[in-house]
Amino acid sequence: MARPIGYYVHHHGDGHRQRALAIARAAGAGVTLIGTGLSRRTGDVPSVDLPDDRIPGAGFDGSDHGERPSSLHYAPIDHEGVRRRVARMAGWIAEARPALIVVDVSVEVAMLARLASVPTVYVRLNGHRFDRPHFDAYRGAGGLLAPFHPDLDDDRTPDAIRRKTFYAPGIVDAPVIAGHVEEDVVLVVVGRGGMPADGEVWAGAAAAHPKLRWRVIGPCSAPGSIPGNLELRGWVDDAQRMIASAGVVIGGAGDGLVGSVIAHRKPFVCVPEPRPFEEQLSKARRLSALGAAVVCLELPAAGLWGELITRARGLDPEAIGRLGCSNGADTAARWLRRVADETSRIRSRSA
């Protein structure tokens, strides 16, 4: 029986889990997901649920509120959850003897895997991730996996990192066939990784543009008065279908939404949200430079949305469509198998 591949899933947002599931299912078998909050959320894919490493009562902003070695990002002192999750991962590694661990994302998990004598593949996200901890994780990995088109890579990415990177766009999002595109519908998509949207902003936008129908999906506060052309849908199970049928999409530059917009070649007004390492800002800048989105660095006055939407409708759909791929999960899964097989051959030759 082939040795398994472990796939570490970060708990912030939901994009890491969705990406991991898509790759694991494309691989067919032999991939185990590892992370916090995975219980009953991985379907038929095996998983190892880890204790939480977040500081109780502090939310999660990535800060451990203390000094740490320069190769680490997050290492809180005297945290029982961190102790138990390290023990759980090390125990699984000792028992399962994985051929490879994919790290999506955590420099600490990458270090732990290497200390446990397991080769790693590190998932590279957008942004300016070229600090000491990231460079050490990249250096120690057998390969780097970028879930986006190479043209979306940050301009400042060193050539050595690009050469080590396998680019695999379209891992999660396959296009959904829309029965009918509602050209007058403006769909506002709010993700899981940020703050809820301000309903007053979208009430003002809808009131200023009464000929458009506005729909907001995801967490959004209720405005004092809701115009007749505004719908607040909250969480929905058919977000892909709603994106496919919308005339224009507005949202941040998270992986999930950008991937879906690319898959459906939708006119896109991108309002990047603050994220560590300028992740969304970097991606938005590249989308703008490629003519694939209209980018607005902050929410505009209500009356200006019409101009932004008109500009988005005027973009060439091919400019964004070419950034996707119809079989990204299959491509990534095959590449990971090759990396795992190659590391196994190296071990065999050195034994």
C-alpha positions in Angstrom: 0.0 0.0 0.0 1.3 3.4 -1.0 2.3 5.7 1.9 -0.2 8.5 2.5 0.1 12.2 1.8 -0.8 14.5 4.7 -2.4 17.9 4.0 -2.3 20.5 6.7 -5.3 22.9 6.5 -5.2 26.3 8.2 -8.4 27.3 10.1 -8.7 30.9 9.0 -11.5 31.3 6.5 -12.6 28.4 4.5 -10.5 28.5 1.3 -7.8 26.2 2.7 -10.3 23.4 3.5 -12.0 23.7 0.1 -8.7 23.6 -1.7 -7.5 20.6 0.3 -10.8 18.7 -0.3 -10.7 19.3 -4.1 -7.1 18.0 -4.3 -7.7 15.1 -2.0 -10.8 14.0 -4.0 -8.9 14.4 -7.3 -6.1 12.2 -6.0 -8.7 9.4 -5.5 -7.3 8.0 -2.2 -4.3 8.3 0.1 -4.7 11.9 1.3 -5.4 12.7 4.9 -6.4 16.3 5.9 -5.0 17.6 9.1 -6.3 20.7 10.9 -8.5 22.4 13.5 -12.3 22.2 13.1 -12.3 19.5 10.4 -14.5 17.0 12.2 -17.6 16.1 10.0 -16.4 18.7 7.4 -14.3 16.5 5.1 -17.0 14.1 3.7 -15.3 10.8 2.7 -11.8 12.2 3.0 -10.0 11.0 6.2 -8.9 13.7 8.6 -7.1 14.3 11.8 -8.7 17.0 13.9 -6.2 19.1 15.9 -6.7 21.1 19.1 -7.1 24.8 18.6 -4.0 27.0 18.7 -5.8 30.3 19.0 -5.4 32.3 22.2 -8.7 32.2 24.1 -10.7 35.4 24.0 -8.3 37.1 21.6 -9.7 35.9 18.3 -7.1 35.2 15.7 -5.0 38.0 14.3 -1.9 36.0 13.8 -0.2 37.6 16.8 1.2 35.4 19.7 1.9 38.5 21.8 5.5 37.6 22.6 9.1 37.2 21.4 9.9 34.2 19.2 12.7 32.8 17.1 13.1 34.6 13.8 12.1 31.6 11.7 8.6 31.4 13.2 5.5 33.5 12.9 3.3 32.1 15.6 4.6 30.4 18.8 2.6 31.4 21.9 4.1 30.4 25.2 2.5 28.0 27.6 -0.5 27.3 25.3 -2.1 23.9 26.1 -3.7 23.7 22.6 -0.4 24.2 20.9 1.3 21.5 23.0 -1.5 19.0 22.2 -1.7 19.8 18.5 2.1 19.3 18.1 1.8 15.9 19.9 -1.2 14.9 17.7 0.6 15.7 14.5 3.8 14.1 15.6 1.9 11.0 16.6 0.1 10.8 13.3 3.4 11.2 11.4 5.0 8.4 13.5 2.1 6.0 12.9 1.2 6.9 9.2 4.7 7.5 7.9 3.5 9.9 5.2 5.4 10.2 2.0 4.8 13.9 2.0 3.0 16.7 3.9 1.4 19.6 2.1 1.3 22.7 4.3 -1.5 25.2 3.5 -0.3 27.2 5.4 1.9 27.5 8.5 5.7 27.9 8.7 5.5 26.2 12.1 3.9 23.0 10.6 6.5 23.0 7.8 9.2 23.1 10.4 7.6 20.4 12.5 7.2 18.1 9.5 10.9 18.5 8.5 12.0 17.9 12.1 9.9 14.7 12.0 11.8 13.7 8.8 9.0 14.2 6.4 9.4 16.1 3.0 7.0 19.0 2.5 5.3 21.0 -0.2 4.5 24.5 0.9 1.4 26.3 -0.5 2.3 29.8 -1.6 -0.4 32.4 -1.4 -0.4 35.8 -3.0 1.3 38.7 -1.3 4.7 39.9 -0.1 5.6 36.7 1.7 9.3 37.0 1.6 10.2 37.4 5.3 12.7 35.1 7.1 10.0 32.5 8.2 8.6 32.2 4.8 12.0 31.9 3.1 13.0 29.2 5.5 9.7 27.3 4.8 10.3 27.7 1.1 13.9 26.6 1.4 13.0 23.5 3.3 10.2 22.4 1.0 10.6 19.9 -1.9 8.4 22.2 -3.9 6.0 25.1 -3.7 2.4 25.0 -4.9 0.7 28.2 -6.0 -3.1 28.0 -6.4 -3.2 30.8 -9.0 -2.0 31.6 -12.5 1.7 32.7 -12.7 0.5 36.1 -14.1 -1.1 36.8 -10.7 2.1 36.3 -8.8 3.4 39.3 -7.0 5.8 41.5 -9.0 8.4 41.3 -6.2 8.6 37.5 -6.2 12.2 36.4 -6.6 13.1 34.3 -9.6 14.4 31.5 -7.5 11.0 31.2 -5.8 9.2 31.3 -9.1 11.3 28.5 -10.5 10.5 26.3 -7.5 6.8 27.0 -7.8 4.2 24.8 -9.5 1.3 27.0 -10.5 -2.1 25.3 -10.4 -5.0 27.8 -11.0 -8.6 26.6 -10.9 -8.2 24.1 -8.1 -11.6 24.6 -6.6 -13.8 26.5 -9.0 -15.3 24.8 -12.0 -17.9 26.9 -13.9 -21.6 26.4 -13.2 -23.8 26.6 -16.2 -26.3 29.5 -15.5 -29.8 29.0 -16.8 -30.1 32.7 -17.3 -27.8 35.6 -16.7 -29.6 38.5 -14.9 -27.6 41.4 -16.4 -29.2 43.9 -14.0 -28.1 42.0 -10.9 -25.1 43.2 -8.9 -24.0 40.5 -6.6 -22.0 41.5 -3.5 -20.0 38.6 -2.1 -18.8 38.7 1.5 -16.4 36.0 2.6 -15.7 34.1 5.8 -12.3 35.5 6.5 -13.1 39.2 7.3 -15.6 41.4 9.1 -19.3 41.4 8.2 -20.4 43.8 5.6 -22.0 47.1 6.6 -25.6 46.9 5.4 -25.9 50.7 5.3 -23.2 50.8 2.5 -25.2 48.5 0.3 -28.5 50.2 1.1 -27.0 53.5 0.0 -25.6 51.9 -3.2 -29.0 50.4 -4.0 -30.9 53.6 -3.4 -28.4 55.5 -5.6 -28.9 53.0 -8.5 -32.6 52.0 -8.5 -32.4 50.4 -12.0 -30.0 47.7 -10.7 -31.0 44.8 -8.4 -28.5 44.4 -5.6 -28.0 41.1 -3.8 -25.6 40.6 -0.9 -24.5 37.1 0.2 -22.5 36.4 3.3 -22.5 38.1 6.6 -24.0 41.6 6.5 -25.5 43.9 9.1 -29.1 45.0 8.6 -29.5 48.6 7.5 -32.1 50.9 9.1 -34.1 50.9 5.8 -33.9 48.3 3.0 -34.6 49.6 -0.5 -36.9 47.5 -2.7 -34.0 46.6 -5.1 -31.7 45.2 -2.3 -31.7 41.7 -1.0 -29.7 40.5 2.0 -29.4 36.7 1.5 -26.9 35.9 4.3 -25.1 32.5 3.9 -26.3 30.6 0.8 -25.6 27.0 -0.4 -25.6 28.0 -4.1 -23.1 30.8 -4.2 -21.5 29.4 -7.4 -24.9 29.5 -9.2 -25.6 33.0 -8.0 -22.2 34.2 -9.3 -22.8 32.5 -12.6 -26.1 34.2 -13.0 -25.1 37.7 -11.9 -24.4 40.5 -14.3 -21.6 42.0 -12.2 -19.8 40.8 -9.1 -18.4 43.0 -6.3 -16.2 41.6 -3.5 -12.7 41.2 -2.0 -9.7 39.5 -3.5 -9.9 36.2 -1.5 -8.9 33.0 -3.3 -12.4 31.6 -3.4 -14.2 34.6 -4.9 -11.5 35.4 -7.4 -11.3 31.8 -8.5 -15.1 31.7 -9.0 -15.1 35.1 -10.9 -12.3 33.7 -13.1 -14.1 30.5 -13.8 -17.3 32.3 -14.8 -15.5 35.2 -16.6 -17.6 37.8 -14.7 -17.3 41.5 -14.7 -15.6 42.2 -11.4 -15.3 45.2 -9.1 -12.6 44.2 -6.6 -12.4 45.9 -3.2 -9.4 44.2 -1.5 -9.6 43.7 2.2 -6.7 44.1 4.7 -4.8 40.8 5.1 -1.4 39.8 6.4 1.4 40.2 3.8 -0.8 42.3 1.6 -2.3 39.1 0.2 -5.5 40.7 -1.2 -3.9 43.9 -2.2 -1.2 42.1 -4.2 -3.8 40.0 -6.0 -6.0 43.0 -6.7 -3.0 45.0 -8.2 -2.2 42.1 -10.6 -5.9 41.8 -11.6 -6.0 45.5 -12.4 -2.7 45.4 -14.3 -4.0 42.5 -16.4 -7.3 44.2 -17.2 -9.2 41.5 -15.4 -10.9 43.6 -12.8 -11.8 47.2 -11.8 -10.1 47.7 -8.5 -11.2 50.1 -5.8 -8.9 50.3 -2.8 -11.7 51.6 -0.5 -15.5 51.6 -0.6 -16.6 54.5 -2.8 -19.4 57.0 -2.2 -22.8 55.4 -3.1 -23.2 57.4 -6.2 -19.9 56.3 -7.7 -20.8 52.6 -8.0 -22.5 53.0 -11.4 -19.3 54.3 -13.0 -17.3 51.4 -11.5 -19.9 48.8 -12.7 -19.9 50.3 -16.2 -16.1 50.1 -16.3 -16.3 46.4 -15.2 -18.8 45.6 -17.9 -16.4 47.0 -20.4 -13.5 44.7 -19.5 -12.6 41.9 -22.0 -13.9 38.6 -20.5 -10.8 36.8 -22.0 -8.5 38.9 -19.8 -9.9 37.2 -16.7 -10.9 33.9 -18.3 -7.3 33.0 -19.3 -6.2 33.1 -15.7 -8.2 30.0 -14.9 -8.0 26.3 -15.6 -10.7 23.7 -15.9 -8.8 20.9 -14.1 -6.7 22.6 -11.5 -7.3 20.0 -8.8 -6.4 17.1 -11.0 -3.2 18.9 -12.2 -2.2 19.7 -8.6 -3.0 16.1 -7.4 -0.8 14.6 -10.2 2.0 16.9 -9.4 1.9 16.1 -5.7 2.0 12.4 -6.5 5.1 13.0 -8.6 6.8 14.9 -5.8 5.9 12.2 -3.3 7.2 9.5 -5.7 10.4 11.4 -6.3 11.2 11.8 -2.6 10.5 8.1 -2.1 13.0 7.2 -4.9 15.6 9.5 -3.3 15.0 7.8 0.1 15.4 4.3 -1.5 18.7 5.2 -3.2 20.1 6.6 0.0 18.9 3.6 2.2 
